[in-house]
Amino acid sequence: MPFVAGSANNVNEVLSALQNACTANGWTLASGILSKGDCYAKPFINDGTIALLVGTGQSGTTIINTPVVEANPYYVPGYPNLWTSLSGINNAIPYPLTYFIHVMENPNEVYLFINHSVESWSYIAFGQSPIENLAGTGIWYGGTGIGKNILASGDISNSGANGHISCALFNYVAQGGTSGNGNQTIKCLFHHGVNDLPTEWSGAGTDGIGSATTTSWSGMPSQANATLTLMPLLTREPSTWNSGAGLHPIQPSIIRPDNRRSIVGVIGHARYARIDNINPGEIVTLGYEKWRFYPWLRKNIADRNATSSDKTHSGTYGVAIRYDGD
């Protein structure tokens, strides 16, 4: 069954639901690591949340070829390359909560959304891009926040332009609703290997990924961003003609020499969307396909672009996931 929904009374039940949904749909679970093809994902519990680490192989309980990041205070102790989790907020997630899991194939992609505190949502996701002629594997992963201990006093607030309004997959929404690349905490990563380096990943921001030892692209890190061309469309929706919202492809690209860009990935079963006129969790049929819509954090129609700073919502920025349920 590619779609599973249920309720959980604690984080262990959420993790078990995710693992069970994956193994029921072709993924293998060994030593806490899920694998399918050459995509390896390790979701694990970290002080009340589910943290996520992804690589291209495993050795026992260890993920192989994870992203290489520069030193930064915002990481899980013992996991310096881990930046993604189900929730990076400075509050423990309350239970019980409801979870929604999509396990897709062709291409292989997994999405876990949780709904808690009535209107709040968080997610983690991972998969593999079907794009051809990549030196890397095309494996990607992302989530609501960084993977650090969410109860630690030194954790960041994950709000404003550096936080939750930019927690979407390969998307940076700057203050005022415009697109940008800089100054956000990494929440999504993509294994591209465009320079034939096995450890070469791109992060959806400027922090840490692509250090000077591996890149020389105008002194800029490799930034995976899928919104550079889409933001004009996203800011003009919903349609003033029929109040509808289009579904926009998520195709991360990275900075290349001479300030050019390369499309390095295609997310097969997710689309950017504005949910002004769509309720969180609503299922919409478009042609012969069904899509289930989620906010990236929390819908706020009164501040639809999540303008100014210190936001704990995502305006009406959301995502549609291909839906195979009833």
One Martini backbone bead per residue (centre of mass of N, CA, C, O) as a GRO file, in nm:
protein
  326
    1MET     BB    1   0.089   0.040   0.029
    2PRO     BB    2   0.159   0.380  -0.060
    3PHE     BB    3  -0.061   0.465   0.166
    4VAL     BB    4  -0.035   0.599   0.508
    5ALA     BB    5  -0.249   0.629   0.798
    6GLY     BB    6  -0.227   0.770   1.142
    7SER     BB    7  -0.167   0.723   1.485
    8ALA     BB    8   0.040   0.868   1.754
    9ASN     BB    9   0.196   0.855   2.093
   10ASN     BB   10   0.492   0.845   1.963
   11VAL     BB   11   0.797   0.837   1.805
   12ASN     BB   12   0.819   0.530   1.772
   13GLU     BB   13   0.557   0.499   1.602
   14VAL     BB   14   0.648   0.669   1.365
   15LEU     BB   15   0.897   0.507   1.285
   16SER     BB   16   0.751   0.236   1.243
   17ALA     BB   17   0.558   0.335   1.021
   18LEU     BB   18   0.778   0.406   0.820
   19GLN     BB   19   0.919   0.131   0.800
   20ASN     BB   20   0.666  -0.038   0.723
   21ALA     BB   21   0.591   0.113   0.464
   22CYS     BB   22   0.854   0.052   0.315
   23THR     BB   23   0.867  -0.267   0.338
   24ALA     BB   24   0.579  -0.292   0.189
   25ASN     BB   25   0.741  -0.122  -0.072
   26GLY     BB   26   1.057  -0.253  -0.129
   27TRP     BB   27   1.208  -0.207   0.125
   28THR     BB   28   1.501  -0.236   0.324
   29LEU     BB   29   1.569  -0.352   0.663
   30ALA     BB   30   1.898  -0.275   0.815
   31SER     BB   31   2.019  -0.159   1.094
   32GLY     BB   32   1.812   0.100   1.051
   33ILE     BB   33   1.827   0.074   0.728
   34LEU     BB   34   1.710   0.199   0.434
   35SER     BB   35   1.668   0.023   0.110
   36LYS     BB   36   1.698   0.111  -0.252
   37GLY     BB   37   1.920   0.027  -0.425
   38ASP     BB   38   2.134   0.327  -0.385
   39CYS     BB   39   1.937   0.397  -0.142
   40TYR     BB   40   2.013   0.537   0.187
   41ALA     BB   41   1.822   0.538   0.499
   42LYS     BB   42   1.839   0.707   0.836
   43PRO     BB   43   1.600   0.688   1.062
   44PHE     BB   44   1.608   0.860   1.385
   45ILE     BB   45   1.612   0.913   1.719
   46ASN     BB   46   1.617   1.269   1.852
   47ASP     BB   47   1.493   1.404   2.106
   48GLY     BB   48   1.171   1.366   1.984
   49THR     BB   49   1.280   1.314   1.697
   50ILE     BB   50   1.334   1.269   1.344
   51ALA     BB   51   1.616   1.185   1.200
   52LEU     BB   52   1.824   1.233   0.889
   53LEU     BB   53   2.019   0.999   0.692
   54VAL     BB   54   2.203   0.994   0.377
   55GLY     BB   55   2.319   0.753   0.122
   56THR     BB   56   2.506   0.493  -0.084
   57GLY     BB   57   2.547   0.317   0.186
   58GLN     BB   58   2.660   0.037   0.405
   59SER     BB   59   2.802  -0.031   0.749
   60GLY     BB   60   2.590  -0.159   0.913
   61THR     BB   61   2.496   0.136   1.094
   62THR     BB   62   2.641   0.284   0.854
   63ILE     BB   63   2.661   0.551   0.652
   64ILE     BB   64   2.757   0.607   0.318
   65ASN     BB   65   2.823   0.890   0.175
   66THR     BB   66   2.786   1.163   0.305
   67PRO     BB   67   2.770   1.469   0.363
   68VAL     BB   68   3.000   1.740   0.337
   69VAL     BB   69   3.067   1.958   0.602
   70GLU     BB   70   3.113   2.224   0.769
   71ALA     BB   71   3.158   2.381   1.039
   72ASN     BB   72   2.882   2.366   1.285
   73PRO     BB   73   2.664   2.408   1.558
   74TYR     BB   74   2.417   2.265   1.381
   75TYR     BB   75   2.427   1.956   1.529
   76VAL     BB   76   2.460   1.634   1.592
   77PRO     BB   77   2.607   1.467   1.816
   78GLY     BB   78   2.806   1.252   1.607
   79TYR     BB   79   2.655   1.417   1.341
   80PRO     BB   80   2.801   1.644   1.137
   81ASN     BB   81   2.616   1.562   0.859
   82LEU     BB   82   2.349   1.651   1.010
   83TRP     BB   83   2.039   1.854   0.903
   84THR     BB   84   1.783   1.659   0.929
   85SER     BB   85   1.429   1.687   1.029
   86LEU     BB   86   1.105   1.678   1.138
   87SER     BB   87   1.208   1.887   1.374
   88GLY     BB   88   1.366   2.217   1.461
   89ILE     BB   89   1.226   2.309   1.692
   90ASN     BB   90   1.207   2.442   2.040
   91ASN     BB   91   0.986   2.205   2.051
   92ALA     BB   92   0.810   1.959   2.144
   93ILE     BB   93   0.623   1.718   2.016
   94PRO     BB   94   0.299   1.654   2.033
   95TYR     BB   95   0.082   1.414   2.189
   96PRO     BB   96  -0.103   1.313   1.973
   97LEU     BB   97  -0.075   1.216   1.620
   98THR     BB   98  -0.067   1.256   1.266
   99TYR     BB   99   0.006   1.042   0.987
  100PHE     BB  100   0.169   1.062   0.651
  101ILE     BB  101   0.242   0.813   0.395
  102HIS     BB  102   0.459   0.807   0.106
  103VAL     BB  103   0.526   0.532  -0.129
  104MET     BB  104   0.721   0.554  -0.411
  105GLU     BB  105   0.760   0.492  -0.768
  106ASN     BB  106   0.893   0.591  -1.046
  107PRO     BB  107   1.032   0.711  -0.848
  108ASN     BB  108   1.192   0.679  -0.552
  109GLU     BB  109   0.973   0.785  -0.280
  110VAL     BB  110   0.955   0.952   0.050
  111TYR     BB  111   0.678   1.058   0.269
  112LEU     BB  112   0.656   1.245   0.584
  113PHE     BB  113   0.372   1.347   0.767
  114ILE     BB  114   0.277   1.573   1.031
  115ASN     BB  115  -0.002   1.635   1.265
  116HIS     BB  116  -0.011   1.905   1.498
  117SER     BB  117  -0.168   2.127   1.686
  118VAL     BB  118  -0.387   2.110   1.442
  119GLU     BB  119  -0.194   2.319   1.226
  120SER     BB  120   0.067   2.153   1.236
  121TRP     BB  121   0.367   2.078   1.036
  122SER     BB  122   0.577   1.800   0.923
  123TYR     BB  123   0.888   1.675   0.755
  124ILE     BB  124   1.010   1.395   0.558
  125ALA     BB  125   1.245   1.315   0.281
  126PHE     BB  126   1.315   1.068   0.014
  127GLY     BB  127   1.533   0.989  -0.282
  128GLN     BB  128   1.543   0.947  -0.654
  129SER     BB  129   1.655   1.063  -0.938
  130PRO     BB  130   1.590   1.018  -1.304
  131ILE     BB  131   1.817   1.159  -1.406
  132GLU     BB  132   2.046   1.184  -1.654
  133ASN     BB  133   2.396   1.201  -1.658
  134LEU     BB  134   2.497   1.153  -1.370
  135ALA     BB  135   2.761   1.113  -1.155
  136GLY     BB  136   2.565   1.073  -0.955
  137THR     BB  137   2.272   0.932  -0.795
  138GLY     BB  138   2.026   1.141  -0.707
  139ILE     BB  139   2.014   1.170  -0.417
  140TRP     BB  140   1.764   1.275  -0.170
  141TYR     BB  141   1.697   1.514   0.108
  142GLY     BB  142   1.451   1.618   0.368
  143GLY     BB  143   1.318   1.888   0.592
  144THR     BB  144   1.218   2.102   0.830
  145GLY     BB  145   1.500   2.057   0.982
  146ILE     BB  146   1.737   2.020   1.179
  147GLY     BB  147   1.920   1.758   1.370
  148LYS     BB  148   1.924   1.878   1.630
  149ASN     BB  149   1.870   1.914   1.942
  150ILE     BB  150   1.554   2.046   2.018
  151LEU     BB  151   1.621   2.093   2.348
  152ALA     BB  152   1.846   2.278   2.312
  153SER     BB  153   1.959   2.592   2.399
  154GLY     BB  154   2.144   2.627   2.121
  155ASP     BB  155   1.919   2.640   1.941
  156ILE     BB  156   1.752   2.742   1.688
  157SER     BB  157   1.442   2.882   1.589
  158ASN     BB  158   1.346   2.851   1.292
  159SER     BB  159   1.295   3.150   1.185
  160GLY     BB  160   1.231   3.311   0.929
  161ALA     BB  161   1.460   3.333   0.671
  162ASN     BB  162   1.628   3.092   0.837
  163GLY     BB  163   1.364   2.896   0.826
  164HIS     BB  164   1.047   2.786   0.790
  165ILE     BB  165   0.987   2.940   0.516
  166SER     BB  166   1.249   2.745   0.402
  167CYS     BB  167   1.161   2.419   0.430
  168ALA     BB  168   1.147   2.351   0.154
  169LEU     BB  169   1.215   2.187  -0.118
  170PHE     BB  170   1.446   2.356  -0.278
  171ASN     BB  171   1.366   2.629  -0.106
  172TYR     BB  172   1.374   2.996  -0.111
  173VAL     BB  173   1.195   3.222   0.101
  174ALA     BB  174   1.196   3.534   0.122
  175GLN     BB  175   1.130   3.820   0.224
  176GLY     BB  176   0.822   3.888   0.051
  177GLY     BB  177   0.827   3.615  -0.149
  178THR     BB  178   1.104   3.574  -0.257
  179SER     BB  179   1.382   3.460  -0.419
  180GLY     BB  180   1.660   3.263  -0.289
  181ASN     BB  181   1.994   3.139  -0.149
  182GLY     BB  182   2.055   3.271   0.123
  183ASN     BB  183   2.079   3.229   0.469
  184GLN     BB  184   2.024   2.916   0.516
  185THR     BB  185   1.932   2.633   0.648
  186ILE     BB  186   1.987   2.316   0.597
  187LYS     BB  187   1.725   2.075   0.453
  188CYS     BB  188   1.860   1.996   0.172
  189LEU     BB  189   1.988   1.722  -0.038
  190PHE     BB  190   2.225   1.651  -0.322
  191HIS     BB  191   2.353   1.390  -0.533
  192HIS     BB  192   2.568   1.467  -0.816
  193GLY     BB  193   2.880   1.460  -0.911
  194VAL     BB  194   2.978   1.670  -1.144
  195ASN     BB  195   3.304   1.635  -1.048
  196ASP     BB  196   3.358   1.330  -0.967
  197LEU     BB  197   3.262   1.335  -0.661
  198PRO     BB  198   3.136   1.124  -0.422
  199THR     BB  199   3.085   1.374  -0.199
  200GLU     BB  200   2.892   1.540  -0.387
  201TRP     BB  201   2.687   1.790  -0.259
  202SER     BB  202   2.378   1.969  -0.227
  203GLY     BB  203   2.248   2.255  -0.081
  204ALA     BB  204   1.961   2.460   0.022
  205GLY     BB  205   2.221   2.667   0.035
  206THR     BB  206   2.523   2.818   0.195
  207ASP     BB  207   2.575   2.607   0.419
  208GLY     BB  208   2.882   2.413   0.390
  209ILE     BB  209   2.847   2.343   0.099
  210GLY     BB  210   3.113   2.358  -0.092
  211SER     BB  211   3.402   2.391  -0.043
  212ALA     BB  212   3.711   2.507  -0.140
  213THR     BB  213   3.819   2.204  -0.182
  214THR     BB  214   3.574   2.140  -0.420
  215THR     BB  215   3.533   2.447  -0.509
  216SER     BB  216   3.530   2.742  -0.771
  217TRP     BB  217   3.241   2.903  -0.784
  218SER     BB  218   3.291   3.210  -0.715
  219GLY     BB  219   3.299   3.122  -0.402
  220MET     BB  220   3.054   2.929  -0.417
  221PRO     BB  221   2.837   2.727  -0.323
  222SER     BB  222   2.641   2.457  -0.368
  223GLN     BB  223   2.305   2.530  -0.488
  224ALA     BB  224   1.994   2.392  -0.433
  225ASN     BB  225   1.749   2.518  -0.668
  226ALA     BB  226   1.380   2.541  -0.773
  227THR     BB  227   1.283   2.879  -0.781
  228LEU     BB  228   1.397   3.084  -0.990
  229THR     BB  229   1.152   3.041  -1.212
  230LEU     BB  230   0.883   3.004  -1.016
  231MET     BB  231   0.816   3.255  -0.838
  232PRO     BB  232   0.635   3.424  -1.028
  233LEU     BB  233   0.409   3.210  -1.016
  234LEU     BB  234   0.371   3.176  -0.707
  235THR     BB  235   0.300   3.489  -0.658
  236ARG     BB  236   0.031   3.473  -0.868
  237GLU     BB  237  -0.104   3.287  -0.671
  238PRO     BB  238  -0.396   3.249  -0.741
  239SER     BB  239  -0.611   3.264  -0.979
  240THR     BB  240  -0.808   3.536  -1.089
  241TRP     BB  241  -1.005   3.363  -1.267
  242ASN     BB  242  -1.041   3.058  -1.081
  243SER     BB  243  -0.869   3.012  -0.805
  244GLY     BB  244  -0.640   2.843  -0.892
  245ALA     BB  245  -0.375   2.586  -0.869
  246GLY     BB  246  -0.071   2.507  -0.958
  247LEU     BB  247   0.170   2.267  -1.064
  248HIS     BB  248   0.518   2.260  -0.973
  249PRO     BB  249   0.817   2.175  -1.047
  250ILE     BB  250   1.098   1.994  -0.894
  251GLN     BB  251   1.423   2.136  -1.006
  252PRO     BB  252   1.723   2.117  -0.915
  253SER     BB  253   1.990   2.352  -0.908
  254ILE     BB  254   2.330   2.453  -0.985
  255ILE     BB  255   2.620   2.599  -0.957
  256ARG     BB  256   2.845   2.708  -1.208
  257PRO     BB  257   3.057   2.799  -1.402
  258ASP     BB  258   3.012   3.125  -1.494
  259ASN     BB  259   2.720   3.143  -1.359
  260ARG     BB  260   2.595   2.882  -1.406
  261ARG     BB  261   2.348   2.615  -1.460
  262SER     BB  262   2.233   2.293  -1.327
  263ILE     BB  263   2.029   2.034  -1.372
  264VAL     BB  264   2.010   1.760  -1.117
  265GLY     BB  265   1.685   1.733  -1.078
  266VAL     BB  266   1.383   1.523  -1.011
  267ILE     BB  267   1.072   1.541  -0.869
  268GLY     BB  268   0.816   1.312  -0.922
  269HIS     BB  269   0.579   1.335  -0.657
  270ALA     BB  270   0.619   1.655  -0.644
  271ARG     BB  271   0.465   1.989  -0.581
  272TYR     BB  272   0.429   2.302  -0.608
  273ALA     BB  273   0.207   2.516  -0.399
  274ARG     BB  274  -0.088   2.701  -0.351
  275ILE     BB  275  -0.326   2.704  -0.050
  276ASP     BB  276  -0.556   2.915  -0.026
  277ASN     BB  277  -0.804   2.701  -0.151
  278ILE     BB  278  -0.665   2.475   0.036
  279ASN     BB  279  -0.670   2.217   0.245
  280PRO     BB  280  -0.513   2.047   0.463
  281GLY     BB  281  -0.521   1.720   0.314
  282GLU     BB  282  -0.635   1.761   0.049
  283ILE     BB  283  -0.804   1.611  -0.229
  284VAL     BB  284  -0.710   1.630  -0.579
  285THR     BB  285  -0.846   1.609  -0.903
  286LEU     BB  286  -0.632   1.574  -1.202
  287GLY     BB  287  -0.769   1.412  -1.409
  288TYR     BB  288  -0.601   1.097  -1.346
  289GLU     BB  289  -0.509   1.249  -1.083
  290LYS     BB  290  -0.394   1.251  -0.744
  291TRP     BB  291  -0.374   1.505  -0.477
  292ARG     BB  292  -0.195   1.590  -0.182
  293PHE     BB  293  -0.212   1.854   0.056
  294TYR     BB  294   0.051   2.063   0.205
  295PRO     BB  295   0.205   2.226   0.438
  296TRP     BB  296   0.520   2.310   0.544
  297LEU     BB  297   0.385   2.409   0.836
  298ARG     BB  298   0.161   2.669   0.828
  299LYS     BB  299  -0.128   2.803   0.757
  300ASN     BB  300  -0.156   3.162   0.630
  301ILE     BB  301  -0.373   3.379   0.481
  302ALA     BB  302  -0.292   3.665   0.608
  303ASP     BB  303   0.032   3.561   0.541
  304ARG     BB  304   0.104   3.422   0.251
  305ASN     BB  305   0.431   3.522   0.230
  306ALA     BB  306   0.580   3.546   0.495
  307THR     BB  307   0.648   3.817   0.603
  308SER     BB  308   0.910   3.900   0.737
  309SER     BB  309   0.995   3.796   1.056
  310ASP     BB  310   0.954   3.542   1.270
  311LYS     BB  311   0.824   3.271   1.161
  312THR     BB  312   0.564   2.995   1.222
  313HIS     BB  313   0.502   2.994   0.911
  314SER     BB  314   0.401   2.934   0.538
  315GLY     BB  315   0.155   3.042   0.459
  316THR     BB  316   0.070   2.926   0.116
  317TYR     BB  317   0.293   2.731   0.114
  318GLY     BB  318   0.320   2.419  -0.070
  319VAL     BB  319   0.233   2.065  -0.128
  320ALA     BB  320   0.211   1.805  -0.375
  321ILE     BB  321   0.110   1.462  -0.355
  322ARG     BB  322   0.094   1.179  -0.485
  323TYR     BB  323  -0.216   0.982  -0.493
  324ASP     BB  324  -0.325   0.624  -0.396
  325GLY     BB  325  -0.575   0.646  -0.248
  326ASP     BB  326  -0.923   0.670  -0.163
   0.00000   0.00000   0.00000
